[in-house]
Amino acid sequence: MRITVAAVGKLKEKYWREAAYEYSKRLGAYCRLEIKEVADEGYAEGLPAAEEEKIKQREWQKITRQLRPDTYLVALDVRGEQVSSEQLSARLDKLALDGCSDVTFIIGGSLGLPDQALRRVHWRLSFSRLTFPHQLMRVMLLEQIYRAFKISRGEPYHK
């Protein structure tokens, strides 16, 4: 299976980079992993909604240039579906059985993804109704993908 994480912004702190690297390394035994980063758009707090939407659109355009045509798109979205680790594992298994072996998880910028993006994706996934820093979210996503593969193979780790 080919898994891509397309994210707005870079992992700035060393400890986030090290954590992401560790899970990326572990995932190498289970899938072909790619991490694609696009630059975030700088902005000042208190922008009008129309300006925020323009920023989200520009970030989305950068992401779309990184997407392969037939990839299954999963947007991380606070309003998306919440699932357990076992359910995520089952969903990835089902995709693979259905012949969909190319999955891209999208992490938007700090303003989120535009509605246009959320309409285009195949699945909107929420880790929680809570808001997490984007750098932490990337590490959490990689850990959950790793956990999903371990669960799928019946290997110890997920308890």
Residue frames as a rotation matrix with the C-alpha (Angstrom) as fourth column:
MET 1
0.583 0.812 0.000 0.00
0.812 -0.583 0.000 0.00
0.000 0.000 -1.000 0.00
ARG 2
-0.521 -0.678 0.519 1.14
0.661 -0.705 -0.258 3.54
0.540 0.208 0.815 -0.74
ILE 3
0.501 0.609 -0.615 0.37
0.860 -0.431 0.273 6.07
-0.099 -0.665 -0.740 1.97
THR 4
-0.422 -0.573 0.702 0.98
0.578 -0.767 -0.278 9.78
0.698 0.288 0.655 1.52
VAL 5
0.239 0.417 -0.877 0.66
0.866 -0.500 -0.002 12.47
-0.439 -0.759 -0.481 4.15
ALA 6
-0.242 -0.212 0.947 0.21
0.676 -0.737 0.008 15.84
0.696 0.642 0.322 2.45
ALA 7
0.283 0.271 -0.920 0.58
0.931 -0.308 0.195 18.59
-0.231 -0.912 -0.339 5.02
VAL 8
0.621 -0.078 0.780 0.61
0.198 -0.947 -0.252 22.35
0.758 0.311 -0.573 5.07
GLY 9
0.682 -0.433 0.590 3.68
-0.713 -0.574 0.402 23.56
0.164 -0.695 -0.700 6.94
LYS 10
0.009 -0.808 -0.589 6.89
-0.198 0.576 -0.793 22.01
0.980 0.124 -0.155 8.13
LEU 11
0.793 0.079 -0.603 7.76
0.534 0.386 0.752 20.29
0.293 -0.919 0.264 11.37
LYS 12
0.574 -0.540 0.615 9.79
-0.321 -0.840 -0.438 23.02
0.753 0.054 -0.656 13.02
GLU 13
0.410 -0.412 0.813 10.84
-0.898 -0.026 0.439 21.57
-0.160 -0.911 -0.381 16.35
LYS 14
-0.498 -0.756 -0.424 13.41
-0.792 0.596 -0.133 18.80
0.353 0.270 -0.896 16.45
TYR 15
-0.768 0.196 0.610 11.32
-0.306 0.725 -0.617 16.59
-0.563 -0.660 -0.497 18.73
TRP 16
0.395 0.917 -0.058 8.38
-0.472 0.148 -0.869 16.58
-0.788 0.371 0.491 16.25
ARG 17
0.316 -0.357 -0.879 10.73
-0.916 0.128 -0.381 15.75
0.248 0.925 -0.287 13.37
GLU 18
-0.751 -0.654 0.093 12.28
-0.648 0.704 -0.290 12.92
0.124 -0.278 -0.952 15.39
ALA 19
-0.371 0.702 0.607 8.88
-0.283 0.537 -0.794 11.50
-0.884 -0.467 0.000 16.34
ALA 20
0.618 0.607 -0.499 7.64
-0.631 0.004 -0.776 11.68
-0.469 0.795 0.385 12.74
TYR 21
-0.074 -0.747 -0.661 10.87
-0.928 0.294 -0.228 10.07
0.364 0.596 -0.715 11.55
GLU 22
-0.776 -0.231 0.587 10.49
-0.515 0.770 -0.377 7.21
-0.364 -0.595 -0.716 14.03
TYR 23
0.090 0.890 0.446 6.97
-0.163 0.455 -0.875 6.35
-0.983 0.006 0.186 12.86
SER 24
0.582 0.045 -0.812 7.95
-0.800 -0.148 -0.582 6.82
-0.146 0.988 -0.050 9.22
LYS 25
-0.493 -0.844 -0.211 10.80
-0.850 0.519 -0.092 4.36
0.187 0.134 -0.973 9.72
ARG 26
-0.639 0.314 0.702 8.46
-0.245 0.783 -0.572 1.84
-0.729 -0.538 -0.423 11.40
LEU 27
0.413 0.897 -0.154 5.90
-0.397 0.025 -0.917 2.23
-0.819 0.441 0.367 8.62
GLY 28
-0.120 -0.565 -0.817 8.51
-0.988 -0.014 0.155 1.23
-0.099 0.825 -0.556 6.06
ALA 29
-0.917 -0.208 0.340 7.84
-0.227 0.974 -0.017 -2.42
-0.328 -0.093 -0.940 6.93
TYR 30
-0.337 0.900 0.277 4.14
0.447 0.412 -0.794 -2.06
-0.829 -0.143 -0.541 6.05
CYS 31
0.732 0.629 0.263 3.73
0.568 -0.349 -0.745 0.46
-0.377 0.695 -0.613 3.25
ARG 32
-0.357 -0.726 0.588 5.43
0.878 -0.476 -0.055 2.92
0.320 0.496 0.807 0.96
LEU 33
0.459 0.498 -0.736 5.18
0.777 -0.627 0.061 6.18
-0.431 -0.599 -0.675 2.86
GLU 34
-0.379 -0.506 0.775 5.61
0.729 -0.679 -0.086 9.63
0.570 0.533 0.626 1.41
ILE 35
0.198 0.409 -0.891 5.37
0.779 -0.617 -0.111 12.89
-0.595 -0.672 -0.441 3.30
LYS 36
-0.282 -0.184 0.942 4.73
0.809 -0.573 0.130 15.95
0.516 0.799 0.310 1.17
GLU 37
-0.080 0.172 -0.982 4.93
0.748 -0.641 -0.172 19.36
-0.659 -0.749 -0.077 2.77
VAL 38
0.060 0.093 0.994 3.73
0.765 -0.644 0.014 22.58
0.641 0.759 -0.110 1.23
ALA 39
-0.886 -0.463 0.025 4.51
0.359 -0.718 -0.597 26.03
0.294 -0.520 0.802 2.59
ASP 40
0.019 0.889 -0.458 1.89
0.966 -0.134 -0.219 27.60
-0.256 -0.439 -0.861 4.79
GLU 41
0.010 0.108 0.994 0.60
0.504 -0.859 0.088 31.07
0.864 0.500 -0.063 4.02
GLY 42
-0.808 -0.310 -0.501 1.51
0.588 -0.383 -0.712 33.60
0.029 -0.870 0.491 6.64
TYR 43
0.003 0.831 0.556 -1.33
0.390 -0.513 0.765 35.67
0.921 0.214 -0.325 8.03
ALA 44
-0.873 -0.208 0.442 -2.13
-0.261 -0.566 -0.782 38.03
0.413 -0.798 0.439 10.86
GLU 45
-0.689 0.651 -0.320 -4.72
0.699 0.480 -0.529 37.26
-0.191 -0.588 -0.786 13.52
GLY 46
-0.211 0.728 -0.652 -8.12
0.244 -0.607 -0.757 38.87
-0.946 -0.319 -0.050 13.11
LEU 47
-0.981 -0.124 -0.151 -8.33
-0.118 -0.241 0.963 38.69
-0.155 0.963 0.222 9.33
PRO 48
-0.102 0.976 -0.192 -11.77
-0.922 -0.165 -0.351 39.02
-0.374 0.141 0.917 7.77
ALA 49
0.232 0.287 0.929 -13.37
-0.121 0.957 -0.265 35.69
-0.965 -0.051 0.257 6.86
ALA 50
0.983 0.156 -0.095 -12.98
-0.102 0.036 -0.994 36.41
-0.151 0.987 0.052 3.15
GLU 51
0.313 -0.943 -0.110 -9.22
-0.896 -0.255 -0.364 36.82
0.316 0.213 -0.925 3.57
GLU 52
-0.210 -0.335 0.918 -8.97
-0.683 0.723 0.107 33.62
-0.700 -0.604 -0.381 5.61
GLU 53
0.661 0.534 0.527 -10.81
0.014 0.693 -0.720 31.81
-0.750 0.484 0.451 2.83
LYS 54
0.840 -0.414 -0.351 -8.30
-0.478 -0.256 -0.840 33.09
0.258 0.874 -0.413 0.27
ILE 55
-0.136 -0.917 0.376 -5.44
-0.989 0.145 -0.003 31.79
-0.052 -0.372 -0.927 2.41
LYS 56
0.009 0.215 0.977 -7.10
-0.315 0.927 -0.201 28.37
-0.949 -0.306 0.076 2.71
GLN 57
0.928 0.371 0.026 -7.63
-0.069 0.240 -0.968 28.33
-0.366 0.897 0.249 -1.07
ARG 58
0.476 -0.826 -0.302 -3.97
-0.810 -0.277 -0.517 29.15
0.343 0.491 -0.801 -1.79
GLU 59
-0.355 -0.598 0.719 -2.81
-0.824 0.564 0.063 26.39
-0.442 -0.570 -0.692 0.59
TRP 60
0.369 0.581 0.725 -5.26
-0.109 0.802 -0.587 23.94
-0.923 0.138 0.359 -1.00
GLN 61
0.915 -0.068 -0.398 -3.95
-0.403 -0.091 -0.911 24.79
0.025 0.994 -0.110 -4.47
LYS 62
-0.066 -0.997 0.026 -0.43
-0.984 0.060 -0.168 23.94
0.166 -0.037 -0.985 -3.30
ILE 63
-0.280 0.026 0.960 -1.66
-0.490 0.856 -0.167 20.61
-0.826 -0.516 -0.227 -1.93
THR 64
0.717 0.667 0.202 -3.56
-0.177 0.455 -0.873 19.70
-0.674 0.590 0.444 -5.11
ARG 65
0.543 -0.596 -0.592 -0.36
-0.794 -0.133 -0.594 20.04
0.275 0.792 -0.546 -7.14
GLN 66
-0.501 -0.773 0.389 1.09
-0.862 0.482 -0.154 17.27
-0.068 -0.413 -0.908 -4.94
LEU 67
0.075 0.656 0.751 -1.81
-0.533 0.663 -0.526 14.81
-0.843 -0.361 0.399 -5.38
ARG 68
-0.959 -0.264 0.100 -1.73
-0.087 0.612 0.786 11.79
-0.268 0.746 -0.610 -7.67
PRO 69
-0.621 0.747 -0.238 -4.83
-0.666 -0.342 0.663 11.51
0.414 0.571 0.709 -9.87
ASP 70
0.080 0.721 -0.688 -6.24
-0.214 0.687 0.695 8.22
0.973 0.092 0.210 -8.52
THR 71
-0.865 -0.448 -0.225 -5.37
0.121 0.249 -0.961 8.50
0.486 -0.859 -0.161 -4.84
TYR 72
0.205 0.899 -0.387 -8.04
0.713 0.133 0.688 8.02
0.670 -0.417 -0.614 -2.21
LEU 73
-0.479 -0.410 0.776 -8.25
-0.026 -0.877 -0.480 11.33
0.878 -0.250 0.409 -0.34
VAL 74
0.273 0.471 -0.839 -8.74
0.880 0.229 0.416 11.52
0.388 -0.852 -0.352 3.41
ALA 75
-0.096 -0.251 0.963 -9.00
-0.078 -0.963 -0.259 14.98
0.992 -0.100 0.072 4.94
LEU 76
-0.532 -0.050 -0.845 -8.32
0.828 0.176 -0.532 15.44
0.176 -0.983 -0.052 8.61
ASP 77
-0.474 0.531 0.702 -11.24
-0.130 -0.831 0.541 17.59
0.871 0.165 0.463 9.68
VAL 78
-0.964 0.073 0.254 -12.58
-0.257 -0.030 -0.966 18.30
-0.063 -0.997 0.047 13.16
ARG 79
-0.123 0.992 -0.002 -16.13
-0.880 -0.110 -0.462 17.85
-0.458 -0.055 0.887 11.74
GLY 80
-0.308 -0.072 -0.949 -15.28
-0.738 0.647 0.190 14.51
0.600 0.759 -0.253 10.13
GLU 81
0.702 0.564 -0.435 -16.10
-0.267 0.775 0.574 10.99
0.660 -0.287 0.694 11.24
GLN 82
-0.049 -0.681 0.730 -14.55
-0.999 0.030 -0.039 9.79
0.004 -0.731 -0.682 14.47
VAL 83
0.673 0.188 -0.715 -13.40
-0.303 0.952 -0.035 6.16
0.674 0.241 0.698 14.44
SER 84
0.789 -0.453 0.415 -11.47
-0.275 0.344 0.898 3.84
-0.549 -0.823 0.147 16.71
SER 85
-0.219 -0.945 -0.241 -8.01
-0.833 0.053 0.551 2.56
-0.508 0.321 -0.799 15.84
GLU 86
-0.539 0.088 0.838 -9.56
0.201 0.979 0.027 -0.80
-0.818 0.182 -0.545 14.97
GLN 87
0.567 0.811 0.143 -12.06
0.400 -0.119 -0.909 0.89
-0.720 0.573 -0.392 12.64
LEU 88
0.489 -0.492 -0.721 -9.27
-0.745 -0.665 -0.051 2.83
-0.454 0.562 -0.691 10.91
SER 89
-0.591 -0.725 0.354 -7.39
-0.481 0.669 0.567 -0.43
-0.648 0.165 -0.744 10.44
ALA 90
-0.172 0.628 0.759 -10.49
0.524 0.710 -0.470 -2.08
-0.834 0.317 -0.451 8.97
ARG 91
0.763 0.465 -0.450 -11.07
-0.060 -0.642 -0.764 0.88
-0.644 0.610 -0.462 6.66
LEU 92
0.025 -0.839 -0.543 -7.51
-0.906 -0.248 0.342 0.70
-0.422 0.484 -0.767 5.29
ASP 93
-0.671 -0.211 0.711 -7.88
-0.055 0.970 0.236 -3.08
-0.740 0.120 -0.662 4.86
LYS 94
0.275 0.883 0.381 -11.13
0.485 0.215 -0.848 -2.63
-0.830 0.418 -0.369 2.96
LEU 95
0.624 -0.113 -0.773 -9.59
-0.571 -0.742 -0.352 -0.03
-0.534 0.661 -0.528 0.69
ALA 96
-0.464 -0.881 -0.090 -6.74
-0.755 0.341 0.560 -2.41
-0.463 0.328 -0.823 -0.13
LEU 97
-0.538 0.333 0.775 -9.18
0.301 0.934 -0.193 -5.30
-0.788 0.130 -0.602 -0.77
ASP 98
0.582 0.812 -0.037 -11.23
0.329 -0.277 -0.903 -3.04
-0.744 0.513 -0.428 -3.03
GLY 99
0.334 -0.539 0.773 -8.12
0.941 0.137 -0.310 -2.36
0.061 0.831 0.553 -5.10
CYS 100
0.806 -0.073 0.588 -7.42
-0.032 -0.996 -0.080 1.08
0.591 0.045 -0.805 -3.71
SER 101
0.522 -0.692 -0.499 -3.81
0.851 0.464 0.247 0.86
0.061 -0.554 0.831 -2.63
ASP 102
-0.587 -0.658 0.472 -2.98
0.616 -0.741 -0.268 4.58
0.526 0.133 0.840 -2.84
VAL 103
0.529 0.764 -0.370 -4.26
0.807 -0.317 0.499 6.67
0.264 -0.562 -0.784 0.07
THR 104
-0.524 -0.653 0.546 -3.44
0.420 -0.757 -0.501 10.31
0.740 -0.033 0.671 0.80
PHE 105
0.275 0.500 -0.821 -4.14
0.958 -0.211 0.193 11.89
-0.077 -0.840 -0.538 4.18
ILE 106
-0.122 -0.244 0.962 -4.40
0.475 -0.865 -0.159 15.68
0.871 0.438 0.221 4.03
ILE 107
0.065 0.055 -0.996 -3.59
0.946 -0.321 0.044 17.97
-0.317 -0.946 -0.073 6.94
GLY 108
0.545 0.235 0.804 -4.58
0.592 -0.788 -0.171 21.54
0.593 0.570 -0.569 6.18
GLY 109
-0.499 -0.723 0.479 -3.04
0.223 -0.641 -0.735 24.70
0.837 -0.260 0.481 7.56
SER 110
-0.932 0.054 -0.359 -3.90
0.353 -0.102 -0.930 26.36
-0.086 -0.993 0.076 10.84
LEU 111
-0.587 0.778 -0.223 -7.09
-0.747 -0.627 -0.222 27.78
-0.313 0.036 0.949 9.29
GLY 112
0.006 0.573 0.819 -8.15
-0.052 0.818 -0.572 24.35
-0.999 -0.040 0.035 8.05
LEU 113
-0.812 -0.190 0.552 -9.19
0.485 0.306 0.819 23.29
-0.325 0.933 -0.157 4.58
PRO 114
-0.722 0.593 -0.358 -11.58
-0.662 -0.743 0.105 25.18
-0.204 0.312 0.928 2.31
ASP 115
0.149 0.887 0.437 -15.04
-0.499 0.449 -0.741 23.78
-0.854 -0.108 0.509 1.60
GLN 116
0.522 -0.026 -0.853 -13.89
-0.841 0.153 -0.519 23.01
0.144 0.988 0.058 -1.94
ALA 117
-0.554 -0.801 -0.228 -11.32
-0.704 0.597 -0.384 20.59
0.444 -0.052 -0.895 -0.52
LEU 118
-0.679 0.328 0.657 -13.79
-0.439 0.536 -0.721 18.96
-0.589 -0.778 -0.220 1.85
ARG 119
0.471 0.864 -0.176 -16.18
-0.642 0.200 -0.740 18.34
-0.604 0.462 0.650 -1.05
ARG 120
0.306 -0.427 -0.851 -13.42
-0.863 0.253 -0.438 16.74
0.402 0.868 -0.291 -3.13
VAL 121
-0.668 -0.684 0.293 -12.15
-0.742 0.587 -0.324 14.21
0.050 -0.434 -0.900 -0.60
HIS 122
-0.317 0.502 -0.805 -13.50
-0.151 0.811 0.565 10.69
0.936 0.301 -0.181 -0.25
TRP 123
0.362 0.365 -0.858 -13.51
0.748 0.435 0.501 10.66
0.556 -0.823 -0.115 3.55
ARG 124
0.095 -0.285 0.954 -13.34
-0.459 -0.863 -0.212 13.26
0.883 -0.418 -0.213 6.29
LEU 125
0.201 -0.178 -0.963 -11.63
0.656 0.755 -0.003 11.86
0.728 -0.631 0.269 9.38
SER 126
0.418 -0.054 0.907 -11.64
-0.559 -0.802 0.210 13.46
0.717 -0.594 -0.365 12.82
PHE 127
-0.457 -0.626 -0.631 -9.33
0.246 0.593 -0.767 12.43
0.855 -0.506 -0.117 15.61
SER 128
-0.461 0.325 -0.826 -11.36
0.858 -0.073 -0.508 14.42
-0.225 -0.943 -0.246 18.11
ARG 129
0.622 0.662 0.419 -13.55
0.700 -0.710 0.082 17.46
0.352 0.242 -0.904 18.47
LEU 130
0.565 -0.535 -0.628 -10.53
0.324 -0.557 0.765 19.01
-0.759 -0.636 -0.142 20.17
THR 131
0.931 -0.364 -0.036 -8.10
-0.214 -0.463 -0.860 21.16
0.296 0.809 -0.509 18.21
PHE 132
0.620 -0.784 0.026 -4.49
0.551 0.459 0.696 19.97
-0.558 -0.418 0.717 18.03
PRO 133
0.197 -0.656 -0.728 -1.34
-0.565 -0.683 0.462 21.74
-0.801 0.321 -0.506 16.84
HIS 134
0.799 0.179 -0.574 -0.58
-0.600 0.302 -0.740 20.76
0.041 0.936 0.349 13.25
GLN 135
-0.201 -0.944 -0.261 2.84
-0.830 0.305 -0.466 19.42
0.520 0.123 -0.845 14.11
LEU 136
-0.614 0.069 0.786 1.39
-0.584 0.630 -0.512 17.14
-0.531 -0.774 -0.346 16.78
MET 137
0.467 0.884 0.027 -1.39
-0.601 0.339 -0.724 16.07
-0.649 0.322 0.689 14.41
ARG 138
0.389 -0.378 -0.840 1.10
-0.800 0.314 -0.512 14.80
0.457 0.871 -0.181 11.89
VAL 139
-0.732 -0.671 0.119 2.83
-0.624 0.590 -0.512 12.66
0.273 -0.449 -0.851 14.51
MET 140
-0.339 0.697 0.632 -0.53
-0.531 0.413 -0.740 11.40
-0.776 -0.587 0.230 15.79
LEU 141
0.623 0.575 -0.531 -1.61
-0.747 0.236 -0.621 10.50
-0.232 0.783 0.577 12.25
LEU 142
-0.054 -0.727 -0.684 1.59
-0.753 0.480 -0.450 8.59
0.656 0.491 -0.573 11.55
GLU 143
-0.822 -0.219 0.526 1.25
-0.548 0.555 -0.626 6.73
-0.154 -0.803 -0.576 14.85
GLN 144
0.026 0.929 0.368 -2.36
-0.561 0.319 -0.764 5.77
-0.828 -0.187 0.529 14.08
ILE 145
0.563 0.085 -0.822 -1.49
-0.797 0.319 -0.512 4.56
0.219 0.944 0.247 10.59
TYR 146
-0.528 -0.815 -0.240 1.29
-0.643 0.568 -0.513 2.46
0.554 -0.117 -0.824 12.10
ARG 147
-0.651 0.371 0.662 -1.12
-0.521 0.415 -0.746 1.16
-0.552 -0.831 -0.077 14.75
ALA 148
0.410 0.869 -0.278 -3.66
-0.790 0.186 -0.585 0.32
-0.456 0.459 0.762 12.02
PHE 149
0.205 -0.408 -0.890 -1.15
-0.727 0.545 -0.417 -1.85
0.655 0.733 -0.185 10.17
LYS 150
-0.833 -0.512 0.210 -0.14
-0.505 0.548 -0.667 -3.60
0.227 -0.662 -0.715 13.40
ILE 151
-0.246 0.840 0.484 -3.80
-0.621 0.246 -0.744 -4.31
-0.744 -0.484 0.461 14.21
SER 152
0.497 0.480 -0.723 -4.43
-0.867 0.233 -0.441 -5.58
-0.043 0.846 0.532 10.68
ARG 153
-0.011 -0.620 -0.784 -1.62
-0.529 0.669 -0.522 -8.08
0.849 0.409 -0.335 10.98
GLY 154
0.831 0.435 -0.347 -2.54
0.046 0.568 0.822 -9.18
0.555 -0.698 0.452 14.47
GLU 155
-0.146 -0.973 -0.178 0.79
0.506 0.082 -0.859 -7.95
0.850 -0.215 0.480 15.83
PRO 156
0.295 0.248 -0.923 1.14
0.952 -0.156 0.263 -6.77
-0.079 -0.956 -0.282 19.41
TYR 157
-0.804 -0.549 0.227 1.17
0.534 -0.835 -0.129 -3.01
0.261 0.018 0.965 19.99
HIS 158
-0.483 0.644 0.593 -2.33
-0.004 -0.679 0.734 -1.64
0.875 0.353 0.331 19.91
LYS 159
0.404 0.701 -0.588 -3.37
0.616 0.267 0.741 -2.48
0.676 -0.662 -0.324 23.47
